[in-house]
Amino acid sequence: MAIPYAPISAPSPLQQPPHDNTRGFLFMALGFFGFGITDMLAKLLTEHLPLMQVIWFRQSGLFIGVMVLLMMRGSHILRTPHPVLQILRGVIALGSAACFVMSLRFVGLADATAVTFTAPFIVTLFGALLLKEPVGPRRWAAVITGFIGMLVVIRPGMGVFHPAIGFAFIAALCFAARQLLSRYLSGADSIATTVSYTSLTSFLLCSVPLVFVWQTPPSLGVWAMCLIIATTAGLGEFLIIRGLDVGQAVVMAPVQYTMIIWSTLYGFLVFADLPDLWTFVGCGIIIASGLYTLYRERVLAKRAKRAAAAAQAELQATPSEA
């Protein structure tokens, strides 16, 4: 899955360590490199195994990591005032993974990845509509521009895209829903709690139908790919979580766009699938709009922080003036 399971939002200020953006960037870059391998292997495995089994192997890496975390830190990590929302996030995460892997059966890695990059714009849209977050004309313009970039990639009505690209868009919708839930939960639950619930819920859910669709991998090579996809998915997830833990989320978020590099590279080397010029143009539009959206979020966050500091200073000065 191209989209990370870790919430791209800052942890609670009480849990936030001093920022080290250089280390955070390195962790994030390595994490998305691992996800690039995961996506490539998922596309290969869909030729040999049922969809749900591929997702199960992918989820098993993070599941094992979460189980180790629970053994090290204890079950108190699972304490949350919002268990229903945490479980719902896990259900949505599984839907996102299933839709993305489904799209990979018929669509090139780079094309599917480019479509999932529309998630930040969907978050902005529904953040304004549902969470009543302020969105100015510049960010609305970035949302519209990003959507135009997606249209350039898929070119509907021109007969150049497979209908399965719609699954990649549904995956982006699901990811946006997860992000909105992450924003709502970030003040009450730690990243470890959210990731644990997401992993446990999605893994257990995809394990249920596994007894009906399981097929024994036909060769040692397929078994090896199953092992590697579990390892790279779990390791990639850990590295991204670690990157968000040591670096500022608004600085780390643009690193996700390195996924298009790995998707294009693996698509060409493994599947001889090189995107055409218009796909690169559309992807460039999406990335530029996404980076601008992240820039505006950073600017607004700084303004809010300065306003809060000024209000606090004024509040502290009032008693002495009296």
Buried (B, 14 or more C-beta within 10 A) or exposed (E): BBBBBBBBBBBEEEEEEEBBBEBBBBBBBBBBBBBBBBBBBBBBBBEBBBBBBBBBBBBBBBBBBBBEBBEEEEEEBBEBEBEEBBBBBBBBBBBBBBBBBBBBBBBBBBBBBBBBBBBBBBBBBBBBEEEEBEBEEEBBEBBEBBBEBBEBBBBEEEEEBBEBBBBBBBBBBBBBBBBBBBBBBBEBBBBBBBBBBBBBBBBEBBBEBBEEEEEEBEEEEBEEBBBBBBBBBBBBBBBBBBBBBBBBBBBBBBBBBBBBBBBBBBBBEEEEBEBEEBBBBBBBBBBBBBBBBBBBBBEBBEEEEEEEEEEEEEEEEEEEEE
